Amino acid sequence: MPTEEKTRSPLKAPPLRNPGQSLDEELQRLFVDSFLPYFLVPSMLGVFALIEWMRYYRPLPPSPWFATIVAFVAVSYSAYKVQKLRPKIHALKQGHAYRVSLRQPGCR
């Protein structure tokens, strides 16, 4: 059995953060925490309403009205929330582009 020797890292300090890294992380956090739920929930409810409408045209007695109303409310609320997030996303993207341009020679 070969023995593994523990080697020390040649780095004396942790590496520096990349320019714009905090903005990248903020954009990703904003997308996952704020945008994604307002996109996925209405999508799933819309599919649910579509399924209910398909069942409506079969001989079974379903009622798609409740699912349609819930989906409409969810889509409306999500569209409102996404519209409120757009200026913040735009500002973060502009800040990121500026930060990236600072690290490129000749772009200042």
MARZA-513642 format. One record per residue (C-alpha): residue in one letter; x, y, z. Coordinates in steps of 0.05 Angstrom, whole numbers, plus 32768, in hexadecimal, padded with zeros to 4 digits. Layout:
<atoms>
aXYZ...
</atoms>
This chain:
<atoms>
m800080008000p801D80427FECt801F80758023e800480BA8015e802D80F3802Ek800881328041t8023816A8017r801B81B38029s800081E47FF7p803582127FD9l8005824D7FE2k801382758020a7FD0829A801Ep7F8E82897FFEp7F8782A17FB6l7F6982E57FA9r7F2282EA7F91n7F1782F87F47p7EFE833D7F32g7EB3833B7F2Fq7EAF82FA7F56s7E8183187F8Bl7E5383317F54d7E5282EC7F34e7E4082CD7F76e7E0983017F82l7DEC82F57F3Dq7DEB82AB7F48r7DCC82B37F8El7D9882E27F72f7D8782B17F3Av7D8182747F67d7D5F82957FA3s7D3482C97F82f7D2882BA7F39l7D25826F7F34p7CEA82647F65y7CC182977F3Ff7CCE82737EFFl7CC7822A7F14v7C88822F7F3Ep7C5D824F7F08s7C7A821F7ED4m7C6681E37EFEl7C2182007F0Dg7C1882107EC3v7C2781C77EB2f7BF781B27EE8a7BC181DE7ECAl7BCF81C27E85i7BC8817B7E9Fe7B86818E7EBFw7B6D81AC7E7Dm7B81816C7E59r7B5A81447E8Cy7B1F81737E81y7B17815B7E3Ar7B1581127E4Fp7AD680F17E6Al7AEF80F97EB2p7AD081327ED9p7B0C815E7EECs7B0881A87EF8p7B4381D07EDCw7B2982137EF4f7B4C82107F38a7B8F81FC7F1At7B8982337EE5i7B7A82687F18v7BB482537F45a7BE382517F09f7BCC82967EF2v7BD782B47F37a7C1C82937F3Cv7C3182AB7EF7s7C1982F17F05y7C3D82F57F48s7C7D82D77F2Ba7C7D83077EF0y7C7683417F21k7CB083287F4Cv7CDD831A7F0Fq7CD083617EF4k7CE5837D7F37l7D2683547F34r7D3A836A7EEEp7D5983AE7F01k7D83838D7F37i7D9A83567F07h7DAA838B7ED2a7DD383B47F03l7DFA83777F1Bk7E0983637ED3q7E2283A97EC3g7E4E83A97F01h7E6983657EEEa7E7A837C7EA7y7E9D83B97EC4r7EC5838F7EF5v7EDA835E7EBFs7EEF83987E91l7F1C83B37EC8r7F4683747EC9q7F5183767E7Dp7F8A83A17E65g7F7883DB7E38c7F2F83DD7E4Br7F3184117E82
</atoms>
